[in-house]
Amino acid sequence: MDVSRDADENYLVVRRLFEAVEVQRRAFALVAEGYGLTPPQARSILRLHEPTPMRALADHLSCDASNVTGIADRLRVRGLVESSSGDDRRIKLLELTSKGRRLRAAIQRQLAEQTPTMTRLSPAERTQLVTLLEKLSGS
């Protein structure tokens, strides 16, 4: 068994995965830009499928809670989100407005139809990829 060859093959898997993620990330950024959003704003809209604590959104975006305040403020100005207090008044919840829900649906539709994952893979390959990604992510 050639350990060097195995390590090279394993690294190739990691490298290709990072490359695929970067292609998808660039495509996502273009979709977001088309709606006048930054990628974190678009990711926030996609994440807000129910009232969500700002702390949970910060965790999802891997950023500081103060960054989410800025993101939420910009989305609020555009009429896409509203905030409310949860059962614990110290916790601010963000929720999409009807305008925000329509935008989320439009973004989801565009991602589902026009990103490289959709245009470069056959339906069978996409099914196989989902299975592999679920295995990788533990979901």
C-alpha positions as CSV (number, residue, x, y, z in Angstrom):
1,M,0.0,0.0,0.0
2,D,1.4,3.4,-1.0
3,V,0.6,5.8,1.8
4,S,1.8,8.8,-0.3
5,R,-0.6,7.8,-3.2
6,D,-3.5,7.4,-0.7
7,A,-2.7,10.8,0.9
8,D,-2.6,12.4,-2.6
9,E,-6.0,10.8,-3.6
10,N,-7.5,11.9,-0.3
11,Y,-6.2,15.4,-0.7
12,L,-7.7,15.5,-4.2
13,V,-11.1,14.7,-2.7
14,V,-10.7,17.6,-0.2
15,R,-9.4,20.0,-2.9
16,R,-12.2,19.2,-5.3
17,L,-14.8,19.6,-2.6
18,F,-13.4,23.1,-1.8
19,E,-13.3,24.0,-5.5
20,A,-17.0,22.9,-5.9
21,V,-18.0,24.9,-2.8
22,E,-16.2,28.0,-4.2
23,V,-18.0,27.6,-7.5
24,Q,-21.3,27.4,-5.7
25,R,-20.4,30.3,-3.4
26,R,-19.7,32.5,-6.4
27,A,-22.9,31.5,-8.1
28,F,-24.8,32.3,-4.8
29,A,-23.1,35.7,-4.6
30,L,-24.3,36.5,-8.1
31,V,-27.9,35.5,-7.3
32,A,-27.8,37.6,-4.1
33,E,-26.3,40.5,-6.0
34,G,-29.1,40.3,-8.6
35,Y,-31.6,41.1,-5.8
36,G,-29.4,43.8,-4.3
37,L,-28.3,41.7,-1.4
38,T,-25.0,40.7,0.1
39,P,-24.4,36.9,0.5
40,P,-25.0,37.2,4.3
41,Q,-28.2,39.0,3.8
42,A,-29.4,36.4,1.3
43,R,-28.3,33.6,3.6
44,S,-30.3,35.2,6.4
45,I,-33.4,35.4,4.2
46,L,-33.1,31.7,3.3
47,R,-32.6,30.8,7.0
48,L,-35.6,32.7,8.3
49,H,-38.3,30.1,7.6
50,E,-39.7,30.8,11.1
51,P,-39.2,33.4,13.8
52,T,-35.5,33.0,14.7
53,P,-33.4,34.5,17.5
54,M,-30.7,36.8,16.3
55,R,-28.2,34.7,18.2
56,A,-29.2,31.6,16.2
57,L,-28.8,33.5,13.0
58,A,-25.4,34.7,14.0
59,D,-24.4,31.1,14.7
60,H,-25.8,30.0,11.3
61,L,-23.8,32.8,9.6
62,S,-20.7,32.1,11.7
63,C,-20.5,35.7,12.7
64,D,-20.8,38.0,15.8
65,A,-24.3,39.0,16.9
66,S,-23.4,42.6,16.3
67,N,-23.0,41.8,12.6
68,V,-26.5,40.3,12.5
69,T,-27.8,43.5,14.0
70,G,-26.5,45.4,10.9
71,I,-27.8,42.7,8.5
72,A,-31.2,42.8,10.2
73,D,-31.3,46.6,10.1
74,R,-30.6,46.7,6.3
75,L,-33.2,44.0,5.7
76,R,-35.7,45.8,7.9
77,V,-35.2,49.1,5.9
78,R,-36.1,47.2,2.7
79,G,-39.2,45.8,4.4
80,L,-38.0,42.2,4.2
81,V,-37.8,41.4,8.0
82,E,-39.4,42.5,11.2
83,S,-38.3,41.9,14.7
84,S,-40.2,41.0,17.8
85,S,-39.6,39.8,21.3
86,G,-39.9,36.2,22.2
87,D,-41.2,34.8,25.5
88,D,-38.0,36.0,27.0
89,R,-38.0,39.8,26.2
90,R,-34.2,39.8,26.1
91,I,-34.3,37.7,22.9
92,K,-35.0,39.4,19.7
93,L,-36.7,37.3,17.0
94,L,-36.4,38.0,13.3
95,E,-39.1,37.0,10.9
96,L,-39.7,37.6,7.2
97,T,-42.4,39.9,6.1
98,S,-44.6,38.8,3.2
99,K,-42.3,40.7,0.9
100,G,-39.4,38.8,2.5
101,R,-41.1,35.5,2.0
102,R,-41.7,36.3,-1.7
103,L,-38.1,37.2,-2.1
104,R,-37.0,34.0,-0.4
105,A,-39.1,32.0,-2.8
106,A,-37.6,33.8,-5.7
107,I,-34.0,33.2,-4.5
108,Q,-34.8,29.5,-3.8
109,R,-36.2,29.1,-7.3
110,Q,-33.3,30.7,-8.9
111,L,-30.8,28.7,-6.9
112,A,-32.7,25.5,-7.8
113,E,-32.7,26.2,-11.5
114,Q,-29.6,28.2,-12.4
115,T,-26.6,27.3,-10.1
116,P,-23.8,25.0,-11.3
117,T,-25.1,22.1,-9.2
118,M,-28.3,22.2,-11.2
119,T,-26.9,23.0,-14.6
120,R,-23.9,20.7,-14.6
121,L,-25.3,17.6,-13.0
122,S,-28.0,15.2,-14.2
123,P,-31.0,14.5,-12.0
124,A,-29.4,11.1,-11.1
125,E,-26.1,12.8,-10.2
126,R,-27.9,15.4,-8.1
127,T,-29.6,12.6,-6.2
128,Q,-26.3,10.8,-5.6
129,L,-24.7,14.1,-4.5
130,V,-27.4,14.7,-2.0
131,T,-26.9,11.3,-0.5
132,L,-23.1,11.9,-0.3
133,L,-23.6,15.3,1.2
134,E,-26.0,14.0,3.8
135,K,-23.4,11.3,4.7
136,L,-20.7,14.0,5.0
137,S,-22.8,16.4,7.1
138,G,-24.3,13.7,9.3
139,S,-27.9,14.6,8.5
